[in-house]
């Protein structure tokens, strides 16, 4: 509970920034400011270039020569469109969806003309097909935009389904009953401790049942996990030993809501519950340049004696990939009697 006091300072300071960030991205039709999107866009345009180069090429050498020529103009044009769309992200978010699509087409046309100008400047293209290049750029921009829109629409129900599944796995009836029984036992002997326990339980369920945004700060996730472990501390006493190693510079990293709590719940369920001696649980965060590493580990008394179905870990991994795409990394495994979950996300 002491660590939550430190985190509360960061939470209150970051709240306006988080609200503005959600508001800025709430009406954005498409977002290209991700490494995965850039990579897929470049590969898609390159595939189109490879097919287009087949026309008029009688030999593999001619095909390679034509593909290299077109790539010299298409690649900088694609990067120009991506950079312009990312730079105008905040402005586009304020506009109507139809206007955003029209601007994406216009930027595509300008990028196509830019690619043609690059080839003309290098003396590799005469005469210059300005209209054809602009039309091609607009067409490819329209395709990429609609793909991103469809991906965003598919993302919403997937997130909702994952959240519902996570709620079912997290709010277990036995956890609620055990917590209430612990509170009842403390009411007369230690009323202040019982009151604190019920407050933590109330906050935990309020966060679980309230409408969540697409992402929350790592500091918020840590505070919620601390409240959960504080409840379990009353139940298990000295059997649960928790160690926190928090890097405050990593607190601003973004996570899907209610992502960390199921991991610490798994640590309690598979580490503390089956062992009379209890278990050691460690939660650590570390900022490494533009990356944040999050680790949740627990000692396992009898490896392989109490296996889970892996649904919680799969859920966490899928939700992490939905938010950060290829920039997220998720690993889990058992080694030397310690089970560890390791996540790496952008800052």
C-alpha positions, 0 to 999 in steps of 0.5 A: 500500500505504500507504493500506491502513495508514490504512484498517486502523484503520477496519476494525478499529474497525468490525468489531463494528458490522458483525457486529452489523448483519448479525446484527440484520438476518439474521432480519428478515422485512421492512424498511420503512426505505428511501426506495424502500419508503416511496414504493412503499407510499404510491403503492400505498395511494393507488391503492387509495384512488383505486379505492375512491373510485369506488364511489358517485361519479356524477361526476368531482367526487364522485370527487375529493371522496371520494378527498380525504376518504379520503386525509386518513385513509389517508395519515397511517395509512400513514405511521404504519404505516411509522414504527412498523414501522421503529422496531420493526425491531430488536425484530421481527428477534428474533421468529419470522416468523409473529409478525412478520407478526401484529405487522404486521397488528396495527400495520396495524389500529391505523394504520387506526383512527388514520386514522379518528380523524383524520377524526373529529377533523376532523369529516369522518366521521360515523358513524365506521367503526372496524371497517371502517377497522381491517380495511382497515388490517390488509388493506393491511398484510398485502399490503405485508408479503407483497410485501416478503417476496416481494421479499426472497426474489427478492433472494437468488438474484439476488444469488447469480447476480450474485456468481457472474457477478462471480467469473467476470469477475474471476478470469480465468486470464490474471490468475492466470498473469501474477501467478504469472509475476511472482512467479517472476521476483522469487523470486531477484532480490527475494524479499521483493517476491515474498513480498508479491506472493503475499500480496496474491494470496492475500488477493484470492482469499480474499476472492473465494471466501469466503462474503460477507455482504449488504454490507461497508464501503467501507473493506474494498472500498478495501483489497481494490482496493488489494491488486489494484492492488499486484499489477498494479503489479508487473506493469506497473511505471511504466505504471500510475499510481494516485492515491487520494483517500479521505475517511475519513468515508465509510469506513462506507458500505455496499456489496455485497461485491466491487463496487469491485475489478471497476471498478479491474480494468476501468481496468487492462484498458482503460486500462493494458494497451492503452497502451505509456505506461500510464494514470492511475487515480484512485479517490476517495471523498467524504462529502457530508452523508448521501451518499457519492460514489465515483469510479473513473476512468482515462485511455484511450489510444485511445477506442473502440479496445478496447470491452468488453461492459459486463457488469461495469458492468451487474453493479455497477449491478444489485447496487448497486440491489439493496442501496440501491434508489432511494437509489443512483445509478450513472453511467459515461461517457467524456469528454476521454479519461478514462473515469469511473464515478460511484456515489452511495450513502447513508451 
